[in-house]
Amino acid sequence: MLLAMNSAQQNFQRNILNPWKLRLFLLRSLPMAYLAGLRVRSLTAEQATVTVPFKYLTQNPFRSIYFACLSMAAELASGVQAMLHIQGAGRVSMLVVGLEAEFTKKATGFVTFTCPDGVVIAQAIADSRATGEGRAVVCTSTGHDAAGDVVAVFRVRWSFRAK
């Protein structure tokens, strides 16, 4: 199901996908994500893709990507979708209220997290706006290495409340 985007959402999408504006946004709002080198590679109303590199600032003593850096990328993949869906129709607060992770392979190299839960996020935000009550949704971000193998699966529980 393809979701239509309003002009505020299209503007947000354009800004987030612009490499310079993304870096400024990360530096201002998420400085650790900026230092870790996270990048939003794609963003639609349905899905987002975020990458995290293996480098000096993201490594752990075991020569793989530190789990906190992986969780930042997984959270951003779902969070940037939520930020897209709250654009242009009134204020909505969003908060991570839970996180669960499974690590299946050593994360080295470039890891790409994809979260395909835009439709579920949009529905939760719409429900909150309609009722004025909070809504929670669990978003799944799956991380793949350059070979396409799954290295981690994160389930981020978001809470949305229209103000």
C-alpha positions in Angstrom: 0.0 0.0 0.0 1.5 3.3 -1.1 0.9 6.2 1.2 0.5 9.8 -0.2 2.7 12.4 1.4 1.7 16.0 2.0 4.0 18.9 1.1 5.5 19.1 4.6 6.4 15.4 4.5 7.9 15.8 1.0 10.0 18.8 2.2 11.2 16.7 5.2 12.0 13.8 3.0 14.0 16.1 0.6 15.9 17.6 3.5 16.8 14.2 5.2 18.0 12.7 1.9 20.2 15.7 1.2 23.7 14.7 2.5 24.6 18.2 3.8 21.3 18.9 5.4 21.3 15.4 7.0 24.7 16.0 8.5 23.6 19.3 9.9 20.5 17.7 11.4 22.5 14.9 12.9 25.1 17.3 14.3 22.4 19.5 15.9 19.9 16.8 17.0 21.8 13.5 17.2 25.5 14.3 17.6 26.5 10.7 18.5 24.9 9.5 15.3 26.8 12.1 13.4 30.1 11.0 14.9 29.3 7.3 14.2 28.7 8.1 10.5 25.0 7.1 10.3 23.4 8.0 7.0 19.8 7.8 5.8 20.1 6.2 2.4 16.4 6.1 1.5 13.2 7.3 3.0 9.6 6.8 1.8 6.3 6.8 3.6 6.6 3.0 3.7 10.2 2.2 4.4 13.5 3.7 5.5 17.1 2.5 5.1 20.0 3.7 7.4 23.7 2.7 7.2 26.4 2.5 9.9 30.0 1.9 8.9 32.6 -0.1 10.8 35.3 2.4 11.7 37.4 3.5 14.6 34.6 5.3 16.4 32.1 2.5 16.0 34.2 -0.5 16.9 34.3 -2.5 20.0 37.3 -4.5 21.4 36.2 -7.6 19.5 36.8 -5.8 16.1 33.1 -5.5 15.2 30.6 -2.7 15.4 29.6 -1.8 19.0 26.0 -2.8 19.8 25.1 0.7 20.7 26.0 2.0 17.2 23.9 -0.8 15.7 21.0 0.2 17.9 21.4 3.9 16.9 21.0 2.9 13.3 18.1 0.6 13.9 16.3 3.3 16.0 16.9 5.9 13.3 15.5 3.7 10.6 12.2 3.6 12.4 12.4 7.1 14.0 13.0 8.9 10.7 9.8 7.3 9.4 7.9 8.5 12.5 9.3 12.0 12.0 8.2 11.9 8.4 4.6 11.0 9.4 4.2 13.6 12.1 5.0 16.5 9.6 2.3 19.0 8.7 -0.7 18.0 10.8 -0.1 19.2 14.3 2.3 18.2 17.0 2.8 14.6 18.1 5.2 13.5 20.8 7.2 10.3 20.1 9.2 8.3 22.5 11.1 5.0 22.5 9.5 2.9 25.3 11.1 -0.5 24.6 13.9 -2.1 22.7 14.7 -5.8 21.9 17.6 -7.0 19.9 18.9 -10.3 18.4 22.4 -10.5 17.1 23.0 -13.3 14.6 26.4 -12.5 13.1 29.5 -10.4 13.8 28.9 -6.9 12.4 31.9 -5.8 10.4 32.1 -3.6 7.4 29.1 -1.6 6.3 25.7 -2.5 7.9 22.4 -1.5 6.4 19.2 -1.3 8.5 15.9 -1.4 6.8 12.5 -0.7 8.6 9.4 -1.4 6.4 6.9 -0.3 9.1 5.8 3.1 7.7 2.2 2.1 7.2 1.9 0.8 10.8 3.6 4.0 12.1 1.3 6.2 10.0 -1.8 4.4 11.3 -0.7 4.7 15.0 -0.1 8.5 14.5 -3.5 8.9 12.8 -5.3 7.0 15.5 -3.6 9.1 18.2 -4.6 12.3 16.4 -8.2 11.0 16.0 -8.6 10.0 19.6 -6.1 12.2 21.5 -4.8 9.1 23.2 -1.4 7.5 23.0 -0.6 4.7 20.7 2.3 2.3 20.7 3.7 0.3 17.8 6.6 -2.1 17.5 8.9 -1.5 14.5 11.3 -4.0 13.2 14.7 -2.9 11.8 16.8 -5.6 10.2 20.5 -5.1 9.7 22.3 -6.7 6.8 26.0 -6.8 6.0 27.6 -6.2 2.6 27.1 -9.9 1.7 23.3 -9.6 2.5 23.5 -11.7 5.7 21.4 -10.7 8.6 23.6 -9.4 11.4 20.9 -8.1 13.8 17.2 -7.6 14.2 15.9 -4.8 16.5 12.4 -4.4 17.6 11.9 -0.8 18.7 8.7 0.0 20.6 7.5 3.6 19.9 4.8 5.5 21.7 3.0 8.3 19.9 0.6 10.9 21.5 -1.0 13.8 19.7 -0.8 17.1 21.5 
